[in-house]
Amino acid sequence: MWNEIIQQEEKSISEEELKRYGLIQKKLEIGSKNLGTLIRDKMLKDEAIRVANIYVNNTIVEKDFSEGLDVSSKYFEISDHTRNITSQTAITSN
């Protein structure tokens, strides 16, 4: 009986869920970095910080972001990308 239950549980897990679990495990092994510390360290070393911004078509966020940078902009190499977010294909296309 226990064997049947275990087999049913194994069948209920999809390939996508297994991939997702694998990615989560990999991320946990690598660990995370403190973004604020990373940025401060690069600024102190006078190294450029590369940022890729993805904006939704027809929003004012891009202007707000640029205005928010102010004097800090000299530390950043920013590339802006405007995308339609109706589908994954639209987001990832050039």
All heavy atoms as an XYZ file, in Angstrom:
761
protein
N       0.813     -1.192      0.000
C       0.000      0.000      0.000
C       0.863      1.266      0.000
O       0.610      2.184     -0.759
C      -0.930     -0.007      1.204
C      -1.763      1.250      1.269
S      -3.047      1.066      2.467
C      -3.545      2.721      2.580
N       1.889      1.345      0.857
C       2.765      2.517      0.904
C       3.481      2.708     -0.428
O       3.686      3.833     -0.868
C       3.792      2.407      2.032
C       3.182      2.591      3.392
C       2.997      1.637      4.339
C       2.646      3.801      3.924
N       2.389      2.167      5.442
C       2.157      3.515      5.215
C       2.523      5.095      3.457
C       1.570      4.458      6.022
C       1.938      6.042      4.276
C       1.466      5.732      5.534
N       3.839      1.607     -1.039
C       4.510      1.665     -2.337
C       3.625      2.347     -3.382
O       4.088      3.146     -4.180
C       4.876      0.251     -2.793
C       6.306      0.170     -3.247
O       7.060      1.105     -3.110
N       6.663     -0.973     -3.786
N       2.347      2.022     -3.365
C       1.396      2.616     -4.305
C       1.253      4.115     -4.064
O       1.195      4.908     -5.006
C       0.028      1.946     -4.180
C      -0.004      0.523     -4.712
C      -1.360     -0.127     -4.483
O      -2.369      0.604     -4.403
O      -1.389     -1.364     -4.390
N       1.197      4.512     -2.816
C       1.070      5.937     -2.472
C       2.300      6.695     -2.942
O       2.202      7.775     -3.539
C       0.855      6.123     -0.953
C      -0.499      5.551     -0.554
C       0.951      7.603     -0.568
C      -0.739      5.496      0.935
N       3.473      6.149     -2.704
C       4.721      6.802     -3.128
C       4.760      6.914     -4.647
O       5.132      7.957     -5.194
C       5.946      6.043     -2.581
C       6.007      6.217     -1.058
C       7.230      6.531     -3.235
C       7.043      5.352     -0.374
N       4.373      5.865     -5.348
C       4.362      5.894     -6.807
C       3.392      6.951     -7.325
O       3.683      7.657     -8.283
C       4.016      4.514     -7.368
C       5.147      3.522     -7.240
C       4.738      2.122     -7.707
O       3.560      1.845     -7.895
N       5.727      1.267     -7.878
N       2.229      7.091     -6.698
C       1.260      8.107     -7.106
C       1.820      9.502     -6.883
O       1.646     10.393     -7.697
C      -0.052      7.927     -6.344
C      -0.858      6.746     -6.812
C      -2.112      6.550     -5.978
O      -2.290      7.176     -4.938
N      -2.970      5.655     -6.444
N       2.500      9.720     -5.761
C       3.105     11.021     -5.472
C       4.179     11.360     -6.496
O       4.273     12.484     -6.963
C       3.709     11.046     -4.062
C       2.706     11.163     -2.960
C       1.976     12.489     -2.985
O       2.624     13.538     -3.186
O       0.747     12.488     -2.814
N       5.006     10.389     -6.860
C       6.052     10.617     -7.842
C       5.466     11.010     -9.190
O       6.002     11.857     -9.889
C       6.942      9.376     -7.978
C       7.857      9.159     -6.801
C       8.648      7.856     -6.893
O       8.339      7.028     -7.771
O       9.569      7.683     -6.092
N       4.350     10.412     -9.563
C       3.714     10.701    -10.839
C       3.074     12.085    -10.846
O       2.917     12.685    -11.891
C       2.659      9.643    -11.160
C       3.248      8.309    -11.530
C       2.159      7.298    -11.811
C       2.743      5.921    -12.082
N       1.704      4.900    -12.277
N       2.688     12.606     -9.694
C       1.997     13.895     -9.640
C       2.949     15.086     -9.759
O       2.507     16.206     -9.912
C       1.172     14.005     -8.358
O       2.027     14.103     -7.232
N       4.245     14.860     -9.704
C       5.215     15.946     -9.832
C       5.608     16.074    -11.304
O       6.096     15.134    -11.915
C       6.474     15.671     -8.978
C       6.085     15.567     -7.507
C       7.509     16.762     -9.186
C       7.210     15.121     -6.604
N       5.381     17.262    -11.882
C       5.654     17.471    -13.302
C       7.137     17.761    -13.534
O       7.873     18.097    -12.603
C       4.820     18.637    -13.830
O       5.298     19.854    -13.288
N       7.525     17.657    -14.791
C       8.903     17.977    -15.179
C       9.218     19.443    -14.855
O      10.312     19.764    -14.413
C       9.112     17.716    -16.674
C       9.338     16.275    -17.027
C      10.645     15.725    -16.439
O      11.669     16.410    -16.511
O      10.611     14.614    -15.907
N       8.262     20.307    -15.094
C       8.459     21.735    -14.818
C       8.712     21.974    -13.329
O       9.576     22.762    -12.950
C       7.247     22.539    -15.279
C       7.451     24.041    -15.163
C       6.275     24.824    -15.717
O       5.747     24.437    -16.772
O       5.919     25.820    -15.084
N       7.970     21.275    -12.476
C       8.173     21.412    -11.030
C       9.548     20.895    -10.617
O      10.210     21.490     -9.764
C       7.084     20.660    -10.272
C       5.723     21.325    -10.369
C       4.610     20.457     -9.805
O       4.608     19.239    -10.045
O       3.743     21.030     -9.124
N       9.998     19.826    -11.232
C      11.336     19.299    -10.935
C      12.419     20.290    -11.356
O      13.391     20.508    -10.630
C      11.549     17.950    -11.632
C      10.817     16.760    -11.018
C      10.972     15.527    -11.898
C      11.315     16.480     -9.608
N      12.240     20.909    -12.523
C      13.208     21.916    -12.984
C      13.233     23.098    -12.026
O      14.288     23.602    -11.663
C      12.855     22.390    -14.393
C      13.200     21.418    -15.479
C      12.833     22.003    -16.831
C      13.059     20.996    -17.940
N      12.647     21.534    -19.246
N      12.038     23.549    -11.635
C      11.933     24.680    -10.715
C      12.623     24.362     -9.389
O      13.368     25.169     -8.847
C      10.456     25.027    -10.481
C      10.265     26.327     -9.725
C       8.798     26.711     -9.559
N       8.120     26.783    -10.826
C       6.965     26.162    -11.095
N       6.365     25.442    -10.171
N       6.403     26.274    -12.264
N      12.388     23.174     -8.889
C      13.020     22.744     -7.644
C      14.537     22.712     -7.801
O      15.271     23.159     -6.916
C      12.494     21.357     -7.239
C      13.147     20.823     -5.990
C      12.787     21.305     -4.734
C      14.139     19.848     -6.061
C      13.395     20.831     -3.580
C      14.752     19.367     -4.916
C      14.380     19.861     -3.686
O      14.997     19.390     -2.553
N      15.009     22.209     -8.938
C      16.449     22.173     -9.191
C      17.057     23.562     -9.212
O      18.139     23.788     -8.668
N      16.360     24.514     -9.841
C      16.848     25.895     -9.880
C      16.893     26.513     -8.488
O      17.832     27.227     -8.135
C      15.972     26.745    -10.804
C      16.091     26.459    -12.289
C      15.028     27.228    -13.063
C      17.481     26.817    -12.798
N      15.872     26.242     -7.706
C      15.835     26.763     -6.327
C      16.996     26.190     -5.524
O      17.679     26.916     -4.797
C      14.479     26.451     -5.660
C      13.364     27.269     -6.314
C      14.528     26.722     -4.159
C      11.965     26.847     -5.916
N      17.234     24.892     -5.655
C      18.344     24.250     -4.941
C      19.682     24.858     -5.354
O      20.539     25.137     -4.511
C      18.348     22.740     -5.200
C      17.248     21.992     -4.486
C      17.322     22.195     -2.980
O      16.447     22.829     -2.396
N      18.339     21.689     -2.342
N      19.849     25.084     -6.651
C      21.087     25.663     -7.168
C      21.298     27.073     -6.599
O      22.399     27.432     -6.183
C      21.030     25.708     -8.694
C      22.330     25.946     -9.366
C      22.143     25.805    -10.877
C      23.456     25.759    -11.580
N      23.292     25.573    -13.026
N      20.229     27.868     -6.570
C      20.299     29.224     -6.029
C      20.662     29.199     -4.548
O      21.474     30.005     -4.083
C      18.957     29.935     -6.249
C      18.880     31.308     -5.629
C      19.890     32.255     -6.227
C      19.778     33.614     -5.585
N      20.966     34.393     -5.673
N      20.088     28.265     -3.811
C      20.403     28.154     -2.386
C      21.867     27.775     -2.165
O      22.502     28.262     -1.233
C      19.483     27.132     -1.710
C      18.027     27.561     -1.550
C      17.176     26.397     -1.051
C      17.910     28.753     -0.611
N      22.408     26.941     -3.034
C      23.815     26.549     -2.918
C      24.738     27.726     -3.203
O      25.750     27.912     -2.534
C      24.121     25.400     -3.885
C      23.500     24.083     -3.481
C      23.623     23.012     -4.564
O      24.370     23.227     -5.546
O      22.962     21.965     -4.425
N      24.385     28.520     -4.210
C      25.204     29.679     -4.590
C      25.118     30.759     -3.527
O      26.094     31.432     -3.213
C      24.752     30.238     -5.952
C      25.050     29.231     -7.061
C      25.437     31.557     -6.256
C      24.428     29.605     -8.397
N      23.936     30.932     -2.966
C      23.733     31.985     -1.971
C      23.334     33.291     -2.634
O      23.227     33.392     -3.852
N      23.129     34.301     -1.828
C      22.728     35.597     -2.372
C      23.753     36.657     -2.006
O      24.562     36.481     -1.103
C      21.355     35.984     -1.821
O      21.416     36.088     -0.420
N      23.707     37.745     -2.745
C      24.616     38.863     -2.502
C      23.797     40.071     -2.066
O      22.669     40.255     -2.500
C      25.382     39.199     -3.775
C      26.286     38.088     -4.219
C      27.033     38.445     -5.478
C      27.900     37.270     -5.882
N      28.548     37.457     -7.154
N      24.383     40.887     -1.235
C      23.742     42.115     -0.808
C      23.980     43.162     -1.891
O      25.109     43.602     -2.111
C      24.331     42.563      0.525
C      23.661     43.803      1.049
O      23.490     44.787      0.337
N      23.292     43.766      2.308
N      22.918     43.548     -2.584
C      23.041     44.470     -3.706
C      23.597     45.827     -3.272
O      24.437     46.412     -3.957
C      21.684     44.636     -4.384
C      21.662     45.445     -5.664
C      22.599     44.861     -6.704
C      20.251     45.531     -6.200
N      23.149     46.319     -2.137
C      23.653     47.608     -1.651
C      25.148     47.584     -1.420
O      25.873     48.513     -1.802
N      25.647     46.512     -0.822
C      27.091     46.373     -0.577
C      27.847     46.268     -1.887
O      28.905     46.890     -2.057
C      27.365     45.122      0.296
O      26.648     45.260      1.520
C      28.834     44.958      0.579
N      27.317     45.497     -2.818
C      27.952     45.339     -4.121
C      28.088     46.686     -4.834
O      29.159     47.030     -5.354
C      27.141     44.371     -4.992
C      27.650     44.117     -6.392
C      28.922     43.292     -6.359
C      26.584     43.415     -7.219
N      27.030     47.485     -4.820
C      27.054     48.799     -5.473
C      28.037     49.730     -4.778
O      28.841     50.405     -5.421
C      25.632     49.409     -5.519
C      24.772     48.614     -6.502
C      25.680     50.883     -5.894
C      23.311     48.984     -6.484
N      28.008     49.771     -3.450
C      28.948     50.636     -2.710
C      30.394     50.261     -2.998
O      31.244     51.124     -3.210
C      28.666     50.563     -1.212
C      27.684     51.594     -0.722
C      27.630     51.664      0.796
N      27.266     50.411      1.433
C      26.029     49.930      1.517
N      25.034     50.606      0.994
N      25.775     48.793      2.121
N      30.696     48.959     -3.017
C      32.060     48.504     -3.296
C      32.522     48.956     -4.680
O      33.642     49.421     -4.851
C      32.165     46.978     -3.188
C      32.078     46.477     -1.763
O      32.182     47.315     -0.822
O      31.905     45.256     -1.576
N      31.653     48.823     -5.657
C      32.016     49.245     -7.014
C      32.214     50.754     -7.091
O      33.124     51.230     -7.752
C      30.961     48.782     -8.015
C      31.036     47.299     -8.309
C      30.164     46.951     -9.490
C      30.410     45.552     -9.941
N      31.538     45.436    -10.846
N      31.370     51.505     -6.388
C      31.508     52.970     -6.392
C      32.830     53.378     -5.746
O      33.526     54.268     -6.240
C      30.330     53.615     -5.674
C      29.028     53.497     -6.444
S      27.602     54.049     -5.490
C      27.602     55.780     -5.880
N      33.193     52.736     -4.654
C      34.447     53.061     -3.967
C      35.665     52.735     -4.828
O      36.695     53.401     -4.742
C      34.533     52.320     -2.635
C      33.568     52.807     -1.549
C      33.592     51.861     -0.353
C      33.917     54.227     -1.125
N      35.545     51.715     -5.665
C      36.646     51.326     -6.559
C      36.582     52.077     -7.886
O      37.386     51.847     -8.774
C      36.587     49.822     -6.841
C      36.829     48.963     -5.627
C      36.656     47.497     -5.982
C      36.777     46.608     -4.777
N      36.473     45.198     -5.092
N      35.631     52.983     -8.021
C      35.418     53.737     -9.254
C      35.129     52.827    -10.449
O      35.543     53.111    -11.567
C      36.612     54.647     -9.559
C      36.198     56.095     -9.642
O      35.003     56.373     -9.459
O      37.072     56.941     -9.912
N      34.436     51.720    -10.191
C      34.046     50.793    -11.249
C      32.611     51.088    -11.658
O      31.774     51.402    -10.816
C      34.143     49.343    -10.767
C      35.551     48.898    -10.445
C      35.576     47.478     -9.885
O      34.509     46.823     -9.811
O      36.656     47.021     -9.517
N      32.345     50.974    -12.949
C      30.983     51.206    -13.439
C      30.063     50.063    -13.008
O      30.477     48.916    -12.910
C      30.987     51.326    -14.950
N      28.830     50.414    -12.756
C      27.813     49.434    -12.385
C      26.874     49.317    -13.582
O      26.264     50.296    -13.996
C      27.036     49.898    -11.137
C      28.021     50.079     -9.973
C      25.936     48.924    -10.787
C      27.625     51.124     -8.988
N      26.814     48.125    -14.165
C      25.987     47.914    -15.357
C      24.571     47.536    -14.947
O      24.360     46.634    -14.152
C      26.603     46.837    -16.230
C      27.930     47.304    -16.814
C      28.649     46.270    -17.635
N      27.742     45.474    -18.442
C      28.024     44.239    -18.830
N      29.156     43.669    -18.491
N      27.168     43.568    -19.560
N      23.609     48.278    -15.523
C      22.198     48.062    -15.210
C      21.425     47.961    -16.527
O      21.601     48.780    -17.416
C      21.614     49.233    -14.382
C      20.136     49.058    -14.135
C      22.370     49.397    -13.079
N      20.575     46.959    -16.624
C      19.674     46.840    -17.770
C      18.256     47.043    -17.246
O      17.778     46.298    -16.405
C      19.809     45.478    -18.431
N      17.614     48.081    -17.728
C      16.239     48.385    -17.332
C      15.288     47.902    -18.422
O      15.510     48.166    -19.598
C      16.031     49.884    -17.138
C      16.672     50.386    -15.880
O      16.771     49.674    -14.895
N      17.105     51.633    -15.897
N      14.249     47.213    -18.013
C      13.206     46.794    -18.944
C      11.937     47.549    -18.571
O      11.430     47.430    -17.456
C      12.963     45.275    -18.880
C      14.258     44.534    -19.200
C      11.841     44.879    -19.836
C      14.172     43.036    -19.005
N      11.465     48.348    -19.510
C      10.274     49.164    -19.278
C       9.115     48.640    -20.122
O       9.304     48.116    -21.208
C      10.527     50.621    -19.684
C      11.618     51.284    -18.901
C      12.873     51.512    -19.471
C      11.412     51.695    -17.594
C      13.879     52.128    -18.753
C      12.412     52.318    -16.871
C      13.647     52.533    -17.460
O      14.636     53.136    -16.748
N       7.915     48.839    -19.622
C       6.707     48.515    -20.370
C       6.454     49.663    -21.347
O       6.683     50.827    -21.018
C       5.509     48.349    -19.411
C       4.229     48.072    -20.178
C       5.788     47.255    -18.413
N       5.981     49.338    -22.534
C       5.650     50.378    -23.519
C       4.738     51.437    -22.922
O       3.838     51.129    -22.140
C       4.948     49.761    -24.735
C       5.888     48.964    -25.597
O       7.101     49.141    -25.579
N       5.334     48.056    -26.375
N       4.996     52.677    -23.289
C       4.141     53.819    -22.936
C       3.987     54.045    -21.435
O       2.892     54.238    -20.921
C       2.747     53.656    -23.565
C       2.826     53.557    -25.066
O       3.576     54.283    -25.694
N       2.067     52.638    -25.634
N       5.098     54.032    -20.693
C       5.036     54.370    -19.270
C       5.982     55.526    -18.981
O       6.878     55.827    -19.763
C       5.437     53.186    -18.366
O       6.797     52.838    -18.635
C       4.536     51.989    -18.584
N       5.792     56.180    -17.839
C       6.650     57.297    -17.464
C       7.783     56.854    -16.528
O       8.566     57.669    -16.074
C       5.843     58.433    -16.799
C       5.186     57.942    -15.507
C       4.814     58.990    -17.757
C       4.627     59.057    -14.652
N       7.873     55.575    -16.264
C       8.854     55.060    -15.309
C      10.284     55.378    -15.746
O      11.136     55.713    -14.927
C       8.673     53.540    -15.108
C       9.725     52.984    -14.172
C       7.285     53.242    -14.593
N      10.553     55.302    -17.036
C      11.906     55.561    -17.544
C      12.366     56.969    -17.172
O      13.480     57.168    -16.692
C      11.925     55.375    -19.064
C      13.304     55.477    -19.677
C      13.306     55.113    -21.152
O      12.269     54.682    -21.680
O      14.357     55.275    -21.770
N      11.504     57.952    -17.357
C      11.836     59.341    -17.016
C      12.049     59.470    -15.507
O      12.998     60.106    -15.058
C      10.730     60.278    -17.483
C      11.026     61.732    -17.221
C       9.896     62.628    -17.710
C      10.246     64.064    -17.391
N       9.116     64.822    -16.947
N      11.178     58.852    -14.715
C      11.302     58.908    -13.257
C      12.617     58.300    -12.793
O      13.282     58.828    -11.905
C      10.140     58.174    -12.582
C       8.812     58.890    -12.750
O       8.822     60.080    -13.132
O       7.776     58.253    -12.506
N      13.013     57.191    -13.402
C      14.259     56.543    -13.036
C      15.444     57.456    -13.330
O      16.328     57.634    -12.494
C      14.422     55.212    -13.791
C      15.700     54.498    -13.465
C      15.807     53.718    -12.330
C      16.810     54.613    -14.294
C      16.993     53.057    -12.013
C      17.995     53.966    -13.991
C      18.088     53.187    -12.854
N      15.459     58.035    -14.524
C      16.563     58.920    -14.918
C      16.667     60.117    -13.982
O      17.765     60.506    -13.585
C      16.371     59.401    -16.352
O      16.424     58.313    -17.229
N      15.550     60.707    -13.631
C      15.554     61.851    -12.720
C      16.032     61.445    -11.327
O      16.687     62.201    -10.639
C      14.163     62.477    -12.641
C      13.773     63.219    -13.896
C      12.356     63.747    -13.862
O      11.638     63.521    -12.862
O      11.944     64.374    -14.855
N      15.723     60.227    -10.913
C      16.124     59.739     -9.593
C      17.618     59.495     -9.477
O      18.181     59.545     -8.382
N      18.275     59.229    -10.599
C      19.723     58.985    -10.563
C      20.507     60.232    -10.176
O      21.458     60.158     -9.410
C      20.218     58.500    -11.924
C      20.091     57.032    -12.198
C      20.576     56.732    -13.609
C      20.842     56.199    -11.207
N      20.127     61.353    -10.758
C      20.760     62.633    -10.460
C      22.283     62.544    -10.565
O      22.817     62.126    -11.584
C      20.297     63.114     -9.084
C      20.567     64.595     -8.849
O      20.692     65.323     -9.854
O      20.663     65.003     -7.684
N      23.019     62.873     -9.507
C      24.487     62.902     -9.550
C      25.109     61.511     -9.543
O      26.281     61.351     -9.846
C      25.070     63.731     -8.378
C      24.670     65.183     -8.511
C      24.664     63.163     -7.041
N      24.341     60.488     -9.201
C      24.868     59.122     -9.160
C      25.070     58.531    -10.542
O      25.726     57.507    -10.690
C      23.913     58.199     -8.398
O      23.626     58.723     -7.143
N      24.518     59.154    -11.563
C      24.534     58.573    -12.900
C      25.940     58.306    -13.416
O      26.138     57.423    -14.244
C      23.771     59.455    -13.881
O      24.402     60.714    -13.993
N      26.941     59.020    -12.912
C      28.312     58.790    -13.386
C      28.834     57.402    -13.023
O      29.775     56.912    -13.619
C      29.256     59.872    -12.852
C      29.508     59.797    -11.368
C      30.475     60.871    -10.911
C      30.788     60.723     -9.439
N      31.775     61.688     -9.003
N      28.220     56.743    -12.073
C      28.661     55.413    -11.645
C      27.998     54.274    -12.428
O      28.381     53.131    -12.289
C      28.363     55.197    -10.159
C      29.140     56.112     -9.251
C      28.528     57.192     -8.639
C      30.486     55.885     -9.002
C      29.239     58.037     -7.791
C      31.209     56.716     -8.163
C      30.584     57.792     -7.560
O      31.288     58.616     -6.724
N      26.978     54.602    -13.223
C      26.177     53.568    -13.854
C      26.299     53.559    -15.370
O      26.335     54.615    -15.999
C      24.701     53.742    -13.482
C      24.431     53.554    -12.022
C      24.451     54.632    -11.146
C      24.163     52.293    -11.508
C      24.204     54.461     -9.791
C      23.919     52.113    -10.153
C      23.946     53.197     -9.299
N      26.365     52.366    -15.944
C      26.227     52.156    -17.382
C      24.846     51.546    -17.564
O      24.627     50.389    -17.226
C      27.292     51.188    -17.908
C      28.687     51.729    -17.880
C      29.712     50.699    -18.351
O      29.321     49.644    -18.890
O      30.896     50.960    -18.160
N      23.928     52.348    -18.065
C      22.535     51.915    -18.113
C      22.102     51.674    -19.554
O      22.314     52.513    -20.422
C      21.623     52.967    -17.459
C      22.036     53.158    -16.006
C      20.156     52.568    -17.573
C      21.395     54.309    -15.307
N      21.509     50.515    -19.774
C      20.890     50.244    -21.072
C      19.392     50.088    -20.836
O      18.958     49.394    -19.926
C      21.478     48.987    -21.713
O      21.283     47.866    -20.890
N      18.617     50.816    -21.624
C      17.168     50.804    -21.478
C      16.537     49.970    -22.590
O      16.959     50.039    -23.749
C      16.608     52.228    -21.535
C      17.066     53.065    -20.358
O      17.152     52.515    -19.247
O      17.322     54.270    -20.542
N      15.549     49.199    -22.223
C      14.847     48.333    -23.167
C      13.353     48.487    -22.923
O      12.882     48.282    -21.804
C      15.250     46.871    -22.973
C      16.734     46.679    -22.968
N      17.460     46.487    -24.117
C      17.632     46.675    -21.953
C      18.735     46.358    -23.810
N      18.870     46.475    -22.499
N      12.609     48.857    -23.950
C      11.165     48.983    -23.837
C      10.534     47.756    -24.468
O      10.899     47.361    -25.562
C      10.677     50.257    -24.540
O      11.376     51.374    -23.990
C       9.188     50.471    -24.331
N       9.607     47.145    -23.760
C       9.005     45.892    -24.229
C       7.495     45.894    -24.053
O       6.950     46.545    -23.163
C       9.558     44.695    -23.438
C      11.015     44.410    -23.658
C      11.240     43.844    -25.058
N      12.622     43.461    -25.258
C      13.548     44.222    -25.822
N      13.245     45.425    -26.224
N      14.773     43.782    -25.996
N       6.857     45.124    -24.879
C       5.458     44.789    -24.741
C       5.427     43.579    -23.814
O       6.174     42.629    -24.036
C       4.897     44.450    -26.122
C       3.458     44.031    -26.084
O       2.920     43.687    -25.041
N       2.836     44.050    -27.243
N       4.613     43.584    -22.785
C       4.640     42.470    -21.829
C       3.450     41.530    -21.963
O       3.066     40.853    -21.036
C       4.749     42.979    -20.372
C       3.550     43.838    -20.010
C       6.049     43.702    -20.145
C       3.417     44.072    -18.519
N       2.897     41.459    -23.159
C       1.722     40.605    -23.346
C       2.065     39.123    -23.372
O       1.207     38.284    -23.145
C       0.988     40.967    -24.650
O       1.915     40.861    -25.736
C       0.420     42.376    -24.575
N       3.343     38.802    -23.651
C       3.735     37.389    -23.678
C       5.226     37.256    -23.419
O       5.974     38.231    -23.536
C       3.409     36.765    -25.038
O       4.286     37.277    -26.027
N       5.678     36.058    -23.084
C       7.101     35.820    -22.850
C       7.899     36.095    -24.111
O       8.972     36.674    -24.073
C       7.311     34.394    -22.384
C       8.758     34.077    -22.081
C       8.954     32.655    -21.571
O       8.018     31.907    -21.398
N      10.189     32.285    -21.348
N       7.357     35.744    -25.261
C       8.047     35.969    -26.532
C       8.249     37.457    -26.768
O       9.320     37.880    -27.184
C       7.231     35.361    -27.686
O       6.968     33.987    -27.399
C       7.970     35.464    -28.998
N       7.235     38.252    -26.496
C       7.329     39.702    -26.690
C       8.373     40.306    -25.757
O       9.117     41.199    -26.144
C       5.973     40.353    -26.462
N       8.461     39.828    -24.544
C       9.408     40.373    -23.571
C      10.843     40.074    -23.980
O      11.720     40.920    -23.882
C       9.129     39.811    -22.162
C       7.786     40.317    -21.648
C      10.237     40.193    -21.179
C       7.308     39.655    -20.378
N      11.112     38.883    -24.475
C      12.488     38.463    -24.758
C      12.954     38.817    -26.160
O      14.124     38.670    -26.458
C      12.652     36.953    -24.548
O      11.727     36.255    -25.382
C      12.417     36.568    -23.097
N      12.069     39.306    -27.026
C      12.484     39.637    -28.396
C      13.264     40.937    -28.417
O      13.121     41.780    -27.547
C      11.273     39.725    -29.299
O      10.501     40.862    -28.962
N      14.092     41.108    -29.431
C      14.883     42.350    -29.582
C      14.170     43.345    -30.453
O      13.578     43.133    -31.377
C      16.254     42.043    -30.193
C      17.142     41.373    -29.167
O      17.024     41.627    -27.982
N      18.013     40.525    -29.632
